């Protein structure tokens, strides 16, 4: 069963079908928020305790990079980490981002981690709410799209 445009006077069959598709596309965008994509520039939702923001760039080819600030255990000072990343869609509006530490105290790969992120539309814009694993499980990883 499919959606069809209601017949009307003076329209060709092709025009009726186009009109029906247009309505379906507009409903999809307006009601469901279809085609959510994380491609683009992101920053931490809040300014961090050191006055900086985490930043992340997600490219269309499934790659990207990120700068994260974190307090290392026993150090109590903010430390900058640079990551190369790969991202993929796991399900509708859920993404996995593999973070590979590139610069900073990478500890021979022990600071590599994965984030599982939910893509959320809000009145204020788009967000990625992420949970990290490994050493990064306690770090707040909430992102907002850079306008």
C-alpha positions, 0 to 999 in steps of 0.5 A, a space after each residue: 500500500 502506498 500514498 497517492 495524490 487525490 485526483 484533481 481537475 486539470 492536473 496530469 497524472 505525473 503532476 499528481 504523483 509529484 504532488 503526493 511525493 512532495 507532501 510525503 517529503 514535507 511531512 517527513 522533514 516536519 514531523 519525523 525529522 528524517 535524514 538526521 546527519 552528524 556531518 559538520 562542526 560540533 562543540 561541547 554544550 557547555 564551557 569547560 572548567 578551564 574556559 575551553 570547549 571540546 571541538 569535533 568535526 565529522 566529515 561526509 566520508 565517515 572520518 573526522 577529528 576532535 579536541 577534548 579536554 579532560 582532567 587526568 586522574 591524580 593530575 587535577 589539571 586540564 589536559 588537551 587530547 587530539 583524536 582522529 576519528 571514524 564515525 558510522 550510523 548504527 541505527 536511526 539517529 544513533 551513531 558510533 564514533 571511534 576515537 583514536 588518540 593522536 596527540 597528548 598523553 595517548 598512553 600507547 593507545 589506552 586513551 582510545 575509546 568509542 562513543 555511542 551518540 544519540 542525535 537529538 533535535 531541540 528548539 535550540 538546535 541539534 545535539 549529540 548526546 554521547 557515552 564514552 567507554 573505557 577511561 572516558 566513561 565518566 566524561 560528559 560528552 554532550 555536543 551542540 552543532 556549531 551554527 
